[in-house]
Amino acid sequence: MAPLMFAGLAAFLLLGYPVAFALAANGLLFAFIGFELGMLQPELLQALPQRLFGIMANPLLLAIPFFTFMGLVLERSGMAEDLLDTIGQLFGPVRGGVAYAVIFVGALLAATTGVIAASVIAMGLISLPVMLRYNYSPRLASGVICASGTLAQIIPPSIVLIVLADVLGAPVGDMYAGAVLPGLLLVALLAGYVFITSMLNPAAAPALPPEARTRRGAALWRHAAVVMLPPLILMFLVLGSIFMGIATPSEGGALGAVGALVLAAAKRRLNLSMLREALDATTRLSSFVMFILIGSTVFALVFRAVDGDLWVERLFTLVPGGVVGFLIVVHLLIFVLGFFIDFFEIAFIVLPLLAPVAIKLGIAPVWFAIMIGMNLQTSFLTPPFGFSLFYLRSVAPPQIRTTDIYRGVIPFVIVQLLALALIVFYPQLVTAWSDPPAVENTGDAPPGRAVEEIERMLREGR
């Protein structure tokens, strides 16, 4: 029954049904099939109301609308425009300076807004014409904008990390702390790729000419400090309060939402129209997440009742290589799925099936979640359904061809996979600031952390 159920879900999705309804309908369909065959008892569905009430009563999920609203208000307040203009002037004399500015601003927007669509669209509208005007390679310009916009996937306060924390049962504070170094590592690798490109092919990423640099010297640095101070203060208030244990993620999100309104009012850009647009977009995204979560709960209840979790576990016990083999297969699976479905669907459909296996292998939940989050980030860049590609295409000028965008992101996908590999083989990047206790191992793998097993295998040359 379990493989048939999984195949039925794939069929629903391929037919184009909405994910939330496909999950719920598939679960109910196979529940009734199980009743007719005598495999399941009708009392099974009595567990659904309690599970659905548990979703609605989960305070962690409140952080999603709060952080979404905060990001939308900040994006509409013009913060991205101010940052890109000022940081672009700072890096202007350097070869590839505008590309560095896009990466830096993308990281700063990720740490304050966390909304990928807003970041990609804002940087596409502002920086892409500038880079084209000064003869940047269209592929490099497109790729760096798309890749920098997706930094919101891994840099706190990432909505993805909140979802993963809820699915895997890990503390959000530990998730945020564990994601800091991987996020900074990815930023450094993106900048390193731009540096190498600008050295090997100077024409692809030239410096801004003197006439394009309207501000210079001390005046430029003073202006940069004034522009960067508000988002840095907001970032410290939100993330600092969560890291120090003063506020829960939901409370930190509420603080961020209020802070975003204050910043928008200080810039004289807070009005009823902007507020209505932000509330409307927040409601739509939050409803989207909740419906998928409800549908996945219906599916998971029936899937586990037909021993689907044991079926998945047995499949992965056939994978050679222990923890390393499991991680390789998982990352290949998620990377391929990212070509076709978005991260919410992967998080709510696939991860609940993988989490029990990871726990049996002794893999630390936070480390596992950060690796999955880094892998899911590539789903925004991989055609045919990479949303970051669509966002940029919607605002790119006609001289940027779709093939330029698709080819431009390929090196940045490779950079992200390199960052993922470093996290896999150097778990200290995650555990340096967040070191949750090891999960007791009840499977065939040696007891203790998966980290220790990987280190041992590396020492033995395996």
BASE-789008 format. One record per residue (C-alpha): residue number from 1; residue in one letter; chain; x, y, z. Coordinates in nm, 3 decimals, decimal comma. Each point is the difference from the previous one (the first is absolute). Layout:
SITE     k   r   c        xx        yy        zz
SITE   NUM   A   A         X         Y         Z
...
//
This chain:
SITE     k   r   c        xx        yy        zz
SITE     1   M   A     0,000     0,000     0,000
SITE     2   A   A     0,281     0,247     0,086
SITE     3   P   A     0,170     0,006    -0,342
SITE     4   L   A    -0,342     0,018    -0,170
SITE     5   M   A    -0,088     0,295     0,220
SITE     6   F   A     0,323     0,178    -0,088
SITE     7   A   A    -0,057    -0,070    -0,370
SITE     8   G   A    -0,356     0,134     0,032
SITE     9   L   A     0,131     0,325     0,145
SITE    10   A   A     0,246     0,033    -0,288
SITE    11   A   A    -0,286    -0,056    -0,245
SITE    12   F   A    -0,213     0,272     0,163
SITE    13   L   A     0,289     0,246    -0,016
SITE    14   L   A     0,083    -0,081    -0,362
SITE    15   L   A    -0,365     0,058    -0,093
SITE    16   G   A     0,039     0,353     0,130
SITE    17   Y   A    -0,212    -0,010     0,314
SITE    18   P   A     0,095     0,247     0,275
SITE    19   V   A     0,247    -0,158     0,240
SITE    20   A   A    -0,205     0,050     0,317
SITE    21   F   A    -0,313    -0,157    -0,148
SITE    22   A   A     0,197    -0,278    -0,171
SITE    23   L   A     0,151    -0,098     0,335
SITE    24   A   A    -0,330     0,000     0,189
SITE    25   A   A    -0,199    -0,170    -0,278
SITE    26   N   A     0,262    -0,269    -0,046
SITE    27   G   A     0,008    -0,070     0,373
SITE    28   L   A    -0,381    -0,027     0,026
SITE    29   L   A    -0,024    -0,211    -0,316
SITE    30   F   A     0,242    -0,262     0,128
SITE    31   A   A    -0,157     0,015     0,346
SITE    32   F   A    -0,333    -0,109    -0,148
SITE    33   I   A     0,176    -0,264    -0,213
SITE    34   G   A     0,157    -0,130     0,319
SITE    35   F   A    -0,339    -0,008     0,172
SITE    36   E   A    -0,151    -0,203    -0,284
SITE    37   L   A     0,290    -0,246    -0,003
SITE    38   G   A    -0,008    -0,039     0,377
SITE    39   M   A     0,355     0,134     0,039
SITE    40   L   A    -0,107     0,308     0,198
SITE    41   Q   A    -0,272     0,083     0,250
SITE    42   P   A    -0,231     0,302    -0,047
SITE    43   E   A     0,098     0,120     0,347
SITE    44   L   A     0,331     0,107    -0,157
SITE    45   L   A    -0,153     0,321    -0,131
SITE    46   Q   A    -0,104     0,100     0,352
SITE    47   A   A     0,360     0,109     0,051
SITE    48   L   A    -0,030     0,265    -0,272
SITE    49   P   A    -0,185     0,273     0,199
SITE    50   Q   A     0,257    -0,014     0,279
SITE    51   R   A     0,288     0,021    -0,249
SITE    52   L   A    -0,157     0,292    -0,185
SITE    53   F   A    -0,062     0,182     0,327
SITE    54   G   A     0,365    -0,060     0,090
SITE    55   I   A     0,103     0,178    -0,321
SITE    56   M   A    -0,221     0,299     0,074
SITE    57   A   A     0,123     0,018     0,360
SITE    58   N   A     0,370    -0,024    -0,091
SITE    59   P   A     0,155     0,333     0,111
SITE    60   L   A     0,313    -0,059    -0,208
SITE    61   L   A    -0,196     0,041    -0,325
SITE    62   L   A    -0,094     0,356     0,105
SITE    63   A   A     0,353     0,101    -0,092
SITE    64   I   A    -0,075    -0,060    -0,371
SITE    65   P   A    -0,256     0,282    -0,046
SITE    66   F   A     0,197     0,233     0,227
SITE    67   F   A     0,328    -0,035    -0,192
SITE    68   T   A    -0,180     0,007    -0,335
SITE    69   F   A    -0,177     0,322     0,093
SITE    70   M   A     0,324     0,152     0,127
SITE    71   G   A     0,178    -0,076    -0,325
SITE    72   L   A    -0,279     0,133    -0,222
SITE    73   V   A    -0,026     0,327     0,193
SITE    74   L   A     0,378     0,053    -0,013
SITE    75   E   A     0,008    -0,079    -0,372
SITE    76   R   A    -0,277     0,250    -0,072
SITE    77   S   A     0,166     0,262     0,218
SITE    78   G   A     0,281     0,039    -0,256
SITE    79   M   A     0,275    -0,142     0,219
SITE    80   A   A     0,135    -0,219    -0,282
SITE    81   E   A     0,035     0,296    -0,235
SITE    82   D   A     0,190     0,206     0,257
SITE    83   L   A     0,233    -0,286     0,087
SITE    84   L   A     0,079    -0,096    -0,359
SITE    85   D   A     0,073     0,356    -0,102
SITE    86   T   A     0,228     0,071     0,295
SITE    87   I   A     0,183    -0,335     0,012
SITE    88   G   A     0,042     0,016    -0,378
SITE    89   Q   A     0,179     0,332     0,043
SITE    90   L   A     0,226    -0,150     0,271
SITE    91   F   A     0,107    -0,293    -0,219
SITE    92   G   A    -0,008     0,201    -0,323
SITE    93   P   A     0,379     0,049    -0,045
SITE    94   V   A     0,059    -0,378     0,034
SITE    95   R   A    -0,017    -0,230    -0,301
SITE    96   G   A    -0,334    -0,183     0,030
SITE    97   G   A    -0,104     0,251     0,266
SITE    98   V   A    -0,371     0,008    -0,086
SITE    99   A   A    -0,013    -0,382     0,018
SITE   100   Y   A     0,160     0,013     0,347
SITE   101   A   A    -0,257     0,261     0,100
SITE   102   V   A    -0,284    -0,227    -0,116
SITE   103   I   A     0,137    -0,290     0,208
SITE   104   F   A     0,050     0,219     0,309
SITE   105   V   A    -0,344     0,159    -0,028
SITE   106   G   A    -0,155    -0,341    -0,070
SITE   107   A   A     0,147    -0,129     0,327
SITE   108   L   A    -0,118     0,308     0,190
SITE   109   L   A    -0,349    -0,025    -0,147
SITE   110   A   A    -0,008    -0,370     0,086
SITE   111   A   A     0,083     0,080     0,363
SITE   112   T   A    -0,273     0,265     0,021
SITE   113   T   A    -0,276    -0,088    -0,246
SITE   114   G   A     0,035    -0,370    -0,076
SITE   115   V   A    -0,222     0,031    -0,310
SITE   116   I   A     0,165    -0,140    -0,313
SITE   117   A   A    -0,243     0,147    -0,252
SITE   118   A   A     0,045     0,349     0,142
SITE   119   S   A     0,381    -0,028    -0,001
SITE   120   V   A     0,031    -0,132    -0,357
SITE   121   I   A    -0,252     0,244    -0,147
SITE   122   A   A     0,145     0,301     0,180
SITE   123   M   A     0,358    -0,078    -0,101
SITE   124   G   A    -0,108    -0,088    -0,353
SITE   125   L   A    -0,175     0,333    -0,042
SITE   126   I   A     0,280     0,207     0,152
SITE   127   S   A     0,336    -0,167    -0,060
SITE   128   L   A    -0,055    -0,193    -0,324
SITE   129   P   A    -0,037     0,315    -0,218
SITE   130   V   A     0,312     0,145     0,164
SITE   131   M   A     0,207    -0,310    -0,069
SITE   132   L   A    -0,119    -0,019    -0,360
SITE   133   R   A     0,070     0,371    -0,051
SITE   134   Y   A     0,362    -0,052     0,103
SITE   135   N   A     0,048    -0,313    -0,213
SITE   136   Y   A    -0,029    -0,277     0,257
SITE   137   S   A    -0,049    -0,347    -0,145
SITE   138   P   A    -0,377    -0,061    -0,016
SITE   139   R   A     0,052    -0,352     0,132
SITE   140   L   A     0,209     0,112     0,296
SITE   141   A   A    -0,242     0,282     0,080
SITE   142   S   A    -0,302    -0,231    -0,015
SITE   143   G   A     0,166    -0,275     0,198
SITE   144   V   A     0,127     0,218     0,283
SITE   145   I   A    -0,344     0,165     0,046
SITE   146   C   A    -0,185    -0,332     0,008
SITE   147   A   A     0,252    -0,164     0,235
SITE   148   S   A     0,019     0,298     0,238
SITE   149   G   A    -0,378     0,018     0,019
SITE   150   T   A    -0,019    -0,359     0,123
SITE   151   L   A     0,224     0,068     0,301
SITE   152   A   A    -0,322     0,052     0,194
SITE   153   Q   A    -0,038    -0,379    -0,007
SITE   154   I   A     0,292    -0,065     0,234
SITE   155   I   A     0,077     0,328     0,181
SITE   156   P   A    -0,219     0,059     0,309
SITE   157   P   A    -0,280     0,095     0,042
SITE   158   S   A    -0,072    -0,247    -0,277
SITE   159   I   A    -0,356    -0,127    -0,033
SITE   160   V   A     0,145    -0,324    -0,139
SITE   161   L   A     0,184    -0,063     0,327
SITE   162   I   A    -0,323     0,054     0,195
SITE   163   V   A    -0,178    -0,257    -0,215
SITE   164   L   A     0,288    -0,247     0,030
SITE   165   A   A     0,013     0,049     0,376
SITE   166   D   A    -0,369    -0,081     0,026
SITE   167   V   A     0,025    -0,307    -0,225
SITE   168   L   A     0,314    -0,140     0,167
SITE   169   G   A    -0,086     0,102     0,354
SITE   170   A   A     0,314     0,210     0,049
SITE   171   P   A     0,017     0,330     0,196
SITE   172   V   A    -0,019     0,303    -0,228
SITE   173   G   A     0,260     0,185     0,207
SITE   174   D   A     0,249    -0,282    -0,057
SITE   175   M   A    -0,090    -0,004    -0,369
SITE   176   Y   A     0,066     0,373    -0,032
SITE   177   A   A     0,328    -0,025     0,191
SITE   178   G   A     0,111    -0,298    -0,208
SITE   179   A   A    -0,078     0,181    -0,327
SITE   180   V   A     0,217     0,306     0,069
SITE   181   L   A     0,337    -0,140    -0,110
SITE   182   P   A    -0,140    -0,194    -0,301
SITE   183   G   A    -0,174     0,319    -0,113
SITE   184   L   A     0,319     0,204     0,029
SITE   185   L   A     0,192    -0,279    -0,175
SITE   186   L   A    -0,239     0,012    -0,294
SITE   187   V   A     0,030     0,378    -0,025
SITE   188   A   A     0,381    -0,033    -0,003
SITE   189   L   A    -0,013    -0,269    -0,270
SITE   190   L   A    -0,229     0,211    -0,220
SITE   191   A   A     0,237     0,296     0,036
SITE   192   G   A     0,294    -0,231    -0,070
SITE   193   Y   A    -0,157    -0,111    -0,326
SITE   194   V   A    -0,050     0,363    -0,107
SITE   195   F   A     0,363     0,075     0,091
SITE   196   I   A     0,132    -0,293    -0,206
SITE   197   T   A    -0,220     0,095    -0,294
SITE   198   S   A     0,110     0,363     0,013
SITE   199   M   A     0,366    -0,109     0,005
SITE   200   L   A    -0,027    -0,253    -0,284
SITE   201   N   A    -0,237     0,207    -0,212
SITE   202   P   A     0,023     0,372     0,095
SITE   203   A   A    -0,244     0,099    -0,275
SITE   204   A   A    -0,276    -0,204     0,162
SITE   205   A   A     0,005     0,205     0,323
SITE   206   P   A     0,159     0,345    -0,044
SITE   207   A   A     0,030     0,270     0,262
SITE   208   L   A    -0,232     0,299    -0,014
SITE   209   P   A     0,148     0,294    -0,194
SITE   210   P   A     0,080     0,315     0,202
SITE   211   E   A    -0,301     0,190    -0,136
SITE   212   A   A    -0,234    -0,268     0,139
SITE   213   R   A     0,130     0,045     0,355
SITE   214   T   A    -0,198     0,300     0,122
SITE   215   R   A     0,116    -0,021     0,362
SITE   216   R   A     0,357    -0,028     0,125
SITE   217   G   A     0,213     0,008     0,313
SITE   218   A   A    -0,130     0,067     0,347
SITE   219   A   A    -0,341     0,116    -0,127
SITE   220   L   A    -0,058    -0,340    -0,160
SITE   221   W   A     0,089    -0,187     0,318
SITE   222   R   A    -0,224     0,226     0,213
SITE   223   H   A    -0,288    -0,057    -0,239
SITE   224   A   A     0,063    -0,376     0,002
SITE   225   A   A    -0,007    -0,006     0,381
SITE   226   V   A    -0,332     0,187     0,006
SITE   227   V   A    -0,159    -0,233    -0,257
SITE   228   M   A     0,125    -0,324     0,157
SITE   229   L   A    -0,073     0,087     0,365
SITE   230   P   A    -0,379    -0,059     0,006
SITE   231   P   A     0,002    -0,353    -0,147
SITE   232   L   A     0,298    -0,096     0,217
SITE   233   I   A    -0,182     0,118     0,313
SITE   234   L   A    -0,312    -0,192    -0,101
SITE   235   M   A     0,206    -0,311    -0,073
SITE   236   F   A     0,167     0,024     0,342
SITE   237   L   A    -0,332     0,046     0,179
SITE   238   V   A    -0,168    -0,295    -0,172
SITE   239   L   A     0,282    -0,255    -0,021
SITE   240   G   A     0,176     0,120     0,315
SITE   241   S   A    -0,314    -0,041     0,209
SITE   242   I   A    -0,046    -0,355    -0,135
SITE   243   F   A     0,366    -0,104     0,040
SITE   244   M   A     0,019     0,134     0,355
SITE   245   G   A    -0,319    -0,177     0,100
SITE   246   I   A    -0,185     0,322     0,076
SITE   247   A   A    -0,270    -0,067    -0,260
SITE   248   T   A    -0,144    -0,303    -0,174
SITE   249   P   A     0,010    -0,004    -0,383
SITE   250   S   A    -0,364     0,107    -0,011
SITE   251   E   A     0,065     0,287     0,240
SITE   252   G   A     0,311     0,096    -0,198
SITE   253   G   A    -0,209     0,001    -0,316
SITE   254   A   A    -0,259     0,226     0,163
SITE   255   L   A     0,280     0,234     0,112
SITE   256   G   A     0,134     0,003    -0,356
SITE   257   A   A    -0,342     0,077    -0,146
SITE   258   V   A    -0,044     0,298     0,233
SITE   259   G   A     0,355     0,116    -0,073
SITE   260   A   A    -0,064    -0,017    -0,375
SITE   261   L   A    -0,308     0,221     0,042
SITE   262   V   A     0,205     0,248     0,202
SITE   263   L   A     0,274     0,012    -0,268
SITE   264   A   A    -0,257     0,045    -0,277
SITE   265   A   A    -0,164     0,282     0,194
SITE   266   A   A     0,338     0,164     0,061
SITE   267   K   A     0,060     0,000    -0,377
SITE   268   R   A    -0,349     0,150    -0,052
SITE   269   R   A    -0,099    -0,298    -0,213
SITE   270   L   A    -0,256    -0,159     0,229
SITE   271   N   A    -0,349     0,041    -0,145
SITE   272   L   A    -0,325    -0,192    -0,015
SITE   273   S   A     0,059    -0,134    -0,353
SITE   274   M   A     0,343    -0,141     0,085
SITE   275   L   A    -0,133    -0,149     0,323
SITE   276   R   A    -0,290    -0,165    -0,182
SITE   277   E   A     0,233    -0,153    -0,262
SITE   278   A   A     0,234    -0,139     0,267
SITE   279   L   A    -0,288    -0,147     0,202
SITE   280   D   A    -0,155    -0,155    -0,311
SITE   281   A   A     0,327    -0,166    -0,109
SITE   282   T   A     0,068    -0,120     0,356
SITE   283   T   A    -0,346    -0,154     0,027
SITE   284   R   A     0,034    -0,181    -0,331
SITE   285   L   A     0,342    -0,148     0,082
SITE   286   S   A    -0,101    -0,100     0,354
SITE   287   S   A    -0,318    -0,166    -0,127
SITE   288   F   A     0,201    -0,182    -0,265
SITE   289   V   A     0,233    -0,142     0,265
SITE   290   M   A    -0,282    -0,097     0,236
SITE   291   F   A    -0,200    -0,182    -0,268
SITE   292   I   A     0,306    -0,199    -0,108
SITE   293   L   A     0,071    -0,086     0,364
SITE   294   I   A    -0,360    -0,117     0,053
SITE   295   G   A     0,009    -0,207    -0,318
SITE   296   S   A     0,333    -0,156     0,093
SITE   297   T   A    -0,139    -0,089     0,344
SITE   298   V   A    -0,288    -0,193    -0,157
SITE   299   F   A     0,240    -0,176    -0,235
SITE   300   A   A     0,252    -0,081     0,275
SITE   301   L   A    -0,267    -0,143     0,233
SITE   302   V   A    -0,118    -0,255    -0,259
SITE   303   F   A     0,351    -0,063    -0,137
SITE   304   R   A     0,126    -0,097     0,345
SITE   305   A   A    -0,311    -0,210     0,063
SITE   306   V   A     0,089    -0,216    -0,302
SITE   307   D   A     0,360    -0,027     0,130
SITE   308   G   A     0,133     0,242    -0,260
SITE   309   D   A     0,263     0,127     0,241
SITE   310   L   A     0,133    -0,354     0,043
SITE   311   W   A     0,002    -0,045    -0,378
SITE   312   V   A     0,209     0,316    -0,044
SITE   313   E   A     0,231    -0,106     0,282
SITE   314   R   A     0,056    -0,342    -0,160
SITE   315   L   A     0,077     0,167    -0,333
SITE   316   F   A     0,275     0,209     0,158
SITE   317   T   A     0,147    -0,295     0,189
SITE   318   L   A     0,081    -0,142    -0,343
SITE   319   V   A     0,219     0,301    -0,076
SITE   320   P   A     0,369    -0,089     0,050
SITE   321   G   A     0,235     0,224     0,193
SITE   322   G   A    -0,192     0,061     0,323
SITE   323   V   A    -0,045     0,366     0,087
SITE   324   V   A     0,209     0,123    -0,292
SITE   325   G   A    -0,197    -0,208    -0,249
SITE   326   F   A    -0,327     0,119     0,151
SITE   327   L   A     0,102     0,365    -0,025
SITE   328   I   A     0,115    -0,038    -0,361
SITE   329   V   A    -0,329    -0,159    -0,106
SITE   330   V   A    -0,208     0,253     0,193
SITE   331   H   A     0,178     0,298    -0,150
SITE   332   L   A    -0,021    -0,143    -0,352
SITE   333   L   A    -0,373    -0,062     0,050
SITE   334   I   A    -0,069     0,351     0,131
SITE   335   F   A     0,217     0,162    -0,267
SITE   336   V   A    -0,192    -0,180    -0,278
SITE   337   L   A    -0,339     0,073     0,158
SITE   338   G   A     0,100     0,367     0,016
SITE   339   F   A    -0,016     0,014    -0,380
SITE   340   F   A    -0,374    -0,069     0,009
SITE   341   I   A    -0,156     0,097     0,335
SITE   342   D   A     0,065     0,281     0,246
SITE   343   F   A     0,153    -0,017     0,345
SITE   344   F   A    -0,330     0,005     0,194
SITE   345   E   A    -0,117    -0,314    -0,179
SITE   346   I   A     0,335    -0,174     0,053
SITE   347   A   A     0,003     0,098     0,367
SITE   348   F   A    -0,352    -0,123     0,072
SITE   349   I   A    -0,006    -0,310    -0,222
SITE   350   V   A     0,352    -0,145    -0,007
SITE   351   L   A     0,164     0,106     0,326
SITE   352   P   A    -0,255    -0,164     0,235
SITE   353   L   A     0,091    -0,328    -0,172
SITE   354   L   A     0,376     0,057     0,031
SITE   355   A   A     0,010     0,136     0,355
SITE   356   P   A    -0,059    -0,333     0,181
SITE   357   V   A     0,278    -0,164    -0,200
SITE   358   A   A     0,237     0,286     0,079
SITE   359   I   A    -0,083    -0,032     0,371
SITE   360   K   A     0,070    -0,374    -0,006
SITE   361   L   A     0,338     0,069    -0,157
SITE   362   G   A     0,084     0,244     0,279
SITE   363   I   A     0,012     0,310    -0,222
SITE   364   A   A    -0,030     0,323     0,198
SITE   365   P   A    -0,331     0,170    -0,102
SITE   366   V   A     0,147     0,350    -0,030
SITE   367   W   A     0,289    -0,114    -0,220
SITE   368   F   A    -0,239    -0,202    -0,216
SITE   369   A   A    -0,240     0,294    -0,031
SITE   370   I   A     0,271     0,249    -0,101
SITE   371   M   A     0,127    -0,239    -0,267
SITE   372   I   A    -0,354    -0,044    -0,132
SITE   373   G   A    -0,053     0,377     0,005
SITE   374   M   A     0,317     0,060    -0,201
SITE   375   N   A    -0,109    -0,264    -0,251
SITE   376   L   A    -0,352     0,143    -0,024
SITE   377   Q   A     0,152     0,338    -0,082
SITE   378   T   A     0,111    -0,134    -0,336
SITE   379   S   A    -0,364    -0,075    -0,089
SITE   380   F   A    -0,048     0,374    -0,058
SITE   381   L   A     0,277    -0,001    -0,260
SITE   382   T   A    -0,055    -0,325    -0,193
SITE   383   P   A    -0,213     0,004    -0,315
SITE   384   P   A    -0,271    -0,058    -0,106
SITE   385   F   A    -0,182     0,114     0,316
SITE   386   G   A     0,260     0,208     0,184
SITE   387   F   A    -0,207     0,286     0,140
SITE   388   S   A     0,298     0,233     0,022
SITE   389   L   A     0,040    -0,036    -0,377
SITE   390   F   A    -0,363     0,094    -0,054
SITE   391   Y   A     0,023     0,301     0,231
SITE   392   L   A     0,300     0,138    -0,190
SITE   393   R   A    -0,153    -0,076    -0,340
SITE   394   S   A    -0,308     0,204     0,096
SITE   395   V   A     0,207     0,318     0,051
SITE   396   A   A     0,301    -0,055    -0,230
SITE   397   P   A     0,034     0,226    -0,309
SITE   398   P   A    -0,053    -0,152    -0,347
SITE   399   Q   A     0,373    -0,031    -0,074
SITE   400   I   A     0,027    -0,260     0,278
SITE   401   R   A    -0,104    -0,328    -0,159
SITE   402   T   A    -0,149    -0,285     0,201
SITE   403   T   A     0,297    -0,216    -0,102
SITE   404   D   A     0,233     0,261     0,152
SITE   405   I   A    -0,180    -0,034     0,333
SITE   406   Y   A    -0,001    -0,381    -0,010
SITE   407   R   A     0,366    -0,024    -0,095
SITE   408   G   A     0,100     0,275     0,238
SITE   409   V   A    -0,123    -0,186     0,308
SITE   410   I   A     0,184    -0,326    -0,077
SITE   411   P   A     0,334     0,109     0,159
SITE   412   F   A    -0,187     0,127     0,305
SITE   413   V   A    -0,183    -0,331     0,039
SITE   414   I   A     0,343    -0,166     0,001
SITE   415   V   A     0,117     0,249     0,265
SITE   416   Q   A    -0,301    -0,086     0,218
SITE   417   L   A     0,068    -0,372    -0,040
SITE   418   L   A     0,361     0,066     0,105
SITE   419   A   A    -0,129     0,176     0,313
SITE   420   L   A    -0,226    -0,300     0,068
SITE   421   A   A     0,294    -0,240    -0,035
SITE   422   L   A     0,203     0,206     0,248
SITE   423   I   A    -0,286    -0,016     0,252
SITE   424   V   A    -0,028    -0,378    -0,047
SITE   425   F   A     0,372    -0,066     0,055
SITE   426   Y   A     0,062     0,278     0,255
SITE   427   P   A    -0,298    -0,017     0,237
SITE   428   Q   A     0,178     0,244     0,233
SITE   429   L   A    -0,125     0,276    -0,230
SITE   430   V   A    -0,345    -0,072     0,145
SITE   431   T   A     0,084    -0,128     0,346
SITE   432   A   A     0,246     0,278     0,087
SITE   433   W   A    -0,281     0,221     0,130
SITE   434   S   A    -0,267    -0,264     0,042
SITE   435   D   A     0,088    -0,345     0,130
SITE   436   P   A    -0,317    -0,195     0,083
SITE   437   P   A     0,034    -0,330     0,183
SITE   438   A   A     0,051    -0,313    -0,206
SITE   439   V   A    -0,309    -0,207    -0,074
SITE   440   E   A     0,010    -0,351     0,140
SITE   441   N   A     0,073    -0,243    -0,282
SITE   442   T   A    -0,241    -0,294    -0,029
SITE   443   G   A     0,097    -0,118    -0,347
SITE   444   D   A     0,290    -0,188    -0,148
SITE   445   A   A     0,238     0,296    -0,009
SITE   446   P   A     0,256     0,041     0,280
SITE   447   P   A    -0,135     0,202     0,296
SITE   448   G   A     0,073     0,368     0,040
SITE   449   R   A     0,000     0,292    -0,234
SITE   450   A   A    -0,003    -0,032    -0,375
SITE   451   V   A     0,273     0,262     0,013
SITE   452   E   A     0,234    -0,243     0,176
SITE   453   E   A    -0,072    -0,274    -0,254
SITE   454   I   A     0,078     0,227    -0,294
SITE   455   E   A     0,322     0,117     0,163
SITE   456   R   A     0,100    -0,361     0,066
SITE   457   M   A    -0,071    -0,102    -0,358
SITE   458   L   A     0,205     0,292    -0,128
SITE   459   R   A     0,293    -0,098     0,223
SITE   460   E   A    -0,020    -0,358    -0,128
SITE   461   G   A    -0,004     0,116    -0,361
SITE   462   R   A    -0,351    -0,116    -0,068
//
